[in-house]
Amino acid sequence: MPSTPTILPLQGIRVLELCNVAAGPFCGMLLADMGADLIKVENPTGGDTLRTWPPITEGFSENFASLNRNKRSVTLDLKSPGDVARLRELVASADVLIENNRPGVMKRLGLDYDALKAVNGRLLYCSISAYGQTGPRASEGGFDLTIQAMSGIMSVTGEADGAPVKCGVPLSDFAAGLYAAYTIAASLRHVQQSGEGAHIDVPMLGTSLAIAALQTSEYFGSGRDPGKLGSAHPRNAPYQAFRCSDGHFAMAAGNNALWRSVTEVVGLPELLDDERFTSPTLRAKNQVALRDLLEMTFMQRDGAHWLAEFARAGVPSAPINSYSQVLEDPQVEHMDWVQEITLPGHNVTKTFVSPVKINGQGQPVRMNPPALGEHNGEVFADGQEVTAK
């Protein structure tokens, strides 16, 4: 593992994570990557349900490993009064608690914000849920799929004449995790200044709508619902995936200067004077005709040829990579984003680490993903870890 920087931004901050699967654990990992002491509290029977998701390497989930590095795992049965008391002891020394249960669950356990604020008035208590802690849908559960459907993401994903599809990456889960980590980090400053904690409410529906700013503003400005465009863009063209002789490649010419370069690469300067294509707005309006014209030329050569030509012309373009291809890209290697980690049982695998660098240095993998309850001994030993940060 790379050496740890002398100081990480959240060094000295203790975070308790009572979360399952994606949104909450991703939030926790972002904080842990930045140096927080992350204690993952799991049910002794099975733990985080992500532990069962394949691929499984000798009994350990690589999906779980991808979201749970730099964490310590302890087990508590929160239906047991004794274990609830133990958690409250951990809360007394914590700066942050993250939970992603359905609203009402933590209150029934006696572990809601009001109850824990009495234990630690400086506590930042972050609740991630499908729809938020209040309102007509607050009691409803949700997963990434249902939130992508509810939020409108699925209405603009896929081809115009295709069935509804979700984005292949769980956008709603990870957008919620990002917003939660960002808000926690910002709120730590307020706690530092005021000494007062807060309850942070992160609704997946809201964060999914927030990252759709261009789509919601299109509706507000026009009164029309944005539609599916496949890989195309509603306001720029050429800006999509194009067919070539051996498959597809992506090319984005988002302004008039780049459009001029495109016409030079394809040898069609007459398109500059075509009244359908004289501005980004007109090219977007007529992008189907434009695509068909360009693909007549693109189909004459393979993707490697066109990518090389557009690179020489300074027009952004890229292959349509699989994950195996992009993870072997020289830029990924240069940035040292793929690193080895060791799973419980001493099996070595790889993971994608934090992509952010501070002063040229990345955030290291300080701790491998934990076995269930691996750190019970050190966290609960004689109560020392409970009371000392």
JOWO-V600438 format. One record per residue. D_FIRST is the distance of its C-alpha to the first C-alpha in Angstrom with 1 decimal. Layout:
BEGIN
((D_FIRST) (D_FIRST))
END
This chain:
BEGIN
((0.0) (3.8) (6.5) (8.7) (12.1) (15.0) (16.7) (15.9) (19.2) (19.7) (18.4) (21.2) (22.4) (22.7) (23.1) (24.7) (24.3) (27.2) (26.6) (26.7) (25.5) (24.6) (26.0) (25.3) (21.8) (20.8) (22.3) (20.4) (17.0) (17.9) (18.8) (15.7) (13.5) (15.7) (15.2) (17.9) (18.1) (18.7) (20.9) (21.8) (25.3) (26.3) (29.5) (29.4) (31.1) (28.6) (26.5) (25.5) (27.4) (24.5) (23.3) (26.2) (25.5) (24.9) (23.0) (22.6) (20.4) (22.1) (23.2) (20.2) (20.5) (18.0) (19.9) (19.2) (15.5) (15.6) (17.3) (16.0) (12.3) (12.0) (15.4) (17.3) (20.2) (23.7) (26.9) (30.2) (33.4) (34.8) (38.2) (38.4) (39.8) (37.9) (34.5) (35.7) (36.5) (33.0) (31.6) (34.0) (32.7) (29.2) (30.8) (32.4) (29.1) (27.5) (27.5) (27.1) (28.0) (27.4) (29.6) (30.6) (33.6) (37.0) (39.1) (41.0) (38.7) (37.2) (40.7) (42.0) (39.3) (40.3) (36.9) (37.9) (37.4) (40.8) (40.2) (36.8) (38.0) (40.4) (37.5) (35.4) (37.2) (34.1) (32.3) (31.2) (31.9) (30.7) (32.6) (31.6) (34.4) (36.2) (39.1) (38.7) (40.1) (43.7) (46.1) (47.8) (44.7) (42.6) (43.2) (42.1) (38.8) (36.9) (34.0) (32.5) (35.3) (38.1) (36.9) (36.5) (40.1) (41.4) (39.9) (41.3) (38.1) (39.6) (42.8) (41.3) (38.9) (40.1) (43.2) (46.4) (48.3) (45.4) (44.9) (42.6) (38.9) (35.8) (32.9) (30.5) (27.6) (28.3) (29.3) (31.1) (28.3) (25.7) (28.2) (29.1) (25.5) (25.1) (28.4) (27.7) (24.4) (26.3) (29.3) (27.4) (25.7) (29.1) (30.9) (28.9) (30.7) (34.0) (33.2) (32.3) (35.7) (37.9) (36.5) (37.3) (35.0) (35.8) (35.8) (33.9) (35.4) (33.3) (35.4) (33.9) (37.3) (37.3) (33.8) (34.6) (37.9) (36.2) (34.0) (37.2) (38.8) (40.2) (41.8) (43.3) (44.7) (46.2) (48.0) (49.1) (50.4) (52.1) (52.9) (51.6) (48.6) (45.9) (45.9) (43.7) (43.2) (40.7) (38.4) (41.0) (41.2) (44.2) (44.7) (43.4) (44.2) (43.3) (40.0) (39.0) (38.2) (40.8) (42.0) (42.1) (43.2) (40.1) (38.8) (37.7) (35.8) (35.4) (37.1) (37.7) (40.5) (40.8) (43.4) (46.6) (45.1) (42.5) (45.3) (47.4) (44.6) (44.4) (48.2) (47.8) (45.1) (47.2) (50.4) (52.2) (53.2) (56.1) (53.7) (53.5) (57.1) (57.0) (57.9) (55.5) (52.5) (53.2) (50.8) (47.5) (49.5) (52.0) (49.4) (47.7) (51.1) (51.9) (48.5) (49.6) (52.2) (49.8) (47.2) (49.9) (51.1) (47.7) (46.8) (49.9) (48.4) (44.8) (46.0) (47.3) (43.9) (40.4) (37.4) (35.7) (39.0) (39.2) (35.6) (36.1) (39.4) (38.2) (35.2) (37.9) (40.0) (37.2) (37.6) (34.4) (34.0) (31.3) (31.2) (31.2) (27.8) (26.6) (23.1) (22.3) (23.7) (22.1) (18.6) (19.3) (20.9) (20.1) (19.7) (16.9) (15.2) (16.0) (14.6) (11.2) (12.1) (11.2) (7.7) (7.4) (7.9) (10.1) (13.6) (16.0) (17.6) (14.5) (14.8) (11.9) (12.5) (11.5) (11.9) (13.0) (11.3) (13.5) (15.5) (16.6) (16.0) (17.6) (18.9) (16.9) (13.5) (11.8) (10.9) (7.3) (6.5) (7.4) (9.2) (9.8) (13.3) (15.9) (18.8) (22.1) (23.0) (20.0) (20.3) (24.1) (24.4) (22.3) (23.6) (27.2) (27.5) (30.9) (30.5) (28.4) (25.5) (28.1) (29.8) (27.2) (24.5))
END
